[in-house]
Amino acid sequence: MTAQVSVGDVTPRTAVPDVVVPTPRLPRPRGPRLEEGAPSPTGPPPSSGRSARSRAVRVGRRAMAVDWTIALVLGTAGAASGVVPPAAAAGALAWPLVLLASGLYRRQGLGEGRAWQVRRVVGTGVRLSVVVLAAAPLVPSLDVVPLVGLVAVLSAASALHDLVGPGRPRLVLAGHPRDVAEALRELEAADNHRVVAACLTRPSKVDLGEVPTYVGLRDAASIAEEHAADAFVVLPGSRLAPAQVRRMHWALAAVGTELCVSTGLLDVTPDRTRFLTTGGLHLVHVAPAALRGPRRWVKEVVERCAATVGLALALPALLAVGAAVRLQSPGPALYRQVRVGRDGQVFTMYKFRSMTVSAEHERTSLACANDVDGVLFKMYEDPRVTSLGRWLRRWSIDELPQLWNVVRGDMSLVGPRPALPEEVARYDVDPTRRLVVKPGLTGLWQVSGRSDLSWAQAVRLDVRYVDNWSLRLDAQILLRTVRAVLGHRGAY
């Protein structure tokens, strides 16, 4: 994987030892004091002395052997049953060579989990099937259907093996103790990587759990080799000079470990970045968020047309739900509330009423029973919710009148959560970022847990959506909305 280099002060402010060629073994702790290059007394001893390069070779050879076995068994079974011609069955043995040519037996890099490997295998199978179909008119004797079926079965079998295969990439984190602790939390939440060690720039009492801890980066390559790490991740704040990073890269490459230098960017997708070199400086350019332009016009037109069609088709059901709300409890069927839209413009949002008519007056007395943090107010067992309202919320039916807000242009089908004016009054810098686009009927926050998420998590998801918006992301969120509604996660 290509390392991304962060831009910052190239002159180290503190004395950090140069990186040297690794020694075969690391010293073991002899007392409670945390010494430079020695494992933390609180962490377990290194797990393996075998190099990352040899581990990668073993993993690749094992995967190829499994795929060859699968191809042999399937090809033999297909030829014996007469389903596949003998020539095609013999050609099945070339399947591992196709995967090898696609680079699928190399070690997984940072950010490449099992899902990435499965997508690559399936994509290779699809491309091979396209080649077979394209060759059919040129080779009349070619039996296309059995060949494409065999490729599909081989792809599925290899993908299934990858799902239970080599596991998560192994990482060593290096940097300031607080930065390492934060990165460790992020990686544990994503659950795509395994942190096997941490190198701190200074001694610290920051709790890193059971991760083996070292002080200093002098023995970076030895530590990476000792823990069979796939990648060594240098976090911002490590204060390494360019020459030290270069020497570290050499030493890590000698033991088969990749070097990754964090840019310090938060929630920026790779398609918004590109690597630049100018005047001897290596820079990462970050494209601005797509807040205007033709793609936004497409989103506006498509969503408003889709909302109009959806509202017309759902009108009989909406009338029935409105009548049920009126019969179940006194008061109007629709609940109107002022919300804040794009650029701080207020609008009236519509929902089916799911609470008693005195809900707003009762909220003040229930403020101490708030079940979420931040500026939101939410109770998991809210006494103001009617029995029908609880059912409407569970299936998100109470949100359907907001299709009219989409038709009017106040909201989008997909966007951040629409906020109340009193919530916006308490916003700091990050939540305010949500107001640069229209709020949505659904969004990344809604499909990721809704009320089960903390305020900080909700804000981060909405800001991530705003900064990395694309039509493809909108389509993914709409598909995930169906699963979220059926699963009822976070609906209270």
Sequence and secondary structure as in RCSB ss.txt:
>XXXX:A:sequence
MTAQVSVGDVTPRTAVPDVVVPTPRLPRPRGPRLEEGAPSPTGPPPSSGRSARSRAVRVGRRAMAVDWTIALVLG
TAGAASGVVPPAAAAGALAWPLVLLASGLYRRQGLGEGRAWQVRRVVGTGVRLSVVVLAAAPLVPSLDVVPLVGL
VAVLSAASALHDLVGPGRPRLVLAGHPRDVAEALRELEAADNHRVVAACLTRPSKVDLGEVPTYVGLRDAASIAE
EHAADAFVVLPGSRLAPAQVRRMHWALAAVGTELCVSTGLLDVTPDRTRFLTTGGLHLVHVAPAALRGPRRWVKE
VVERCAATVGLALALPALLAVGAAVRLQSPGPALYRQVRVGRDGQVFTMYKFRSMTVSAEHERTSLACANDVDGV
LFKMYEDPRVTSLGRWLRRWSIDELPQLWNVVRGDMSLVGPRPALPEEVARYDVDPTRRLVVKPGLTGLWQVSGR
SDLSWAQAVRLDVRYVDNWSLRLDAQILLRTVRAVLGHRGAY
>XXXX:A:secstr
       S  S SS         SS     SSS  BTS  TTS   S  S HHHHHHHHHHHHHHHHHHHHHHHH
HHHHHHTSS HHHHHHGGGHHHHHHHTTTTS   TT  HHHHHHHHHHHHHHHHHHHHHHTTT TT  HHHHHHH
HHHHHHHHHHHHHTSS S EEEEEE HHHHHHHHHHHHHHTS EEEEEEESS      TT  EEE STTHHHHHH
HTT SEEEE TT    HHHHHHHHHHHHHTT EEEE     S  GGGEEEEEETTEEEEEE     SSHHHHHHH
HHHHHHHHHHHHHHHHHHHHHHHHHHHHSSS SEEEEEEE GGG EEEEEEE  B TTHHHHHGGGGGG  S TT
    TT TTB HHHHHHHHTTGGGTTHHHHHHHTSSEEE S  B HHHHTT  HHHHGGGGS  EEE HHHHTTG
GGS HHHHHHHHHHHHHT  HHHHHHHHHHHHHHHHHTTT  
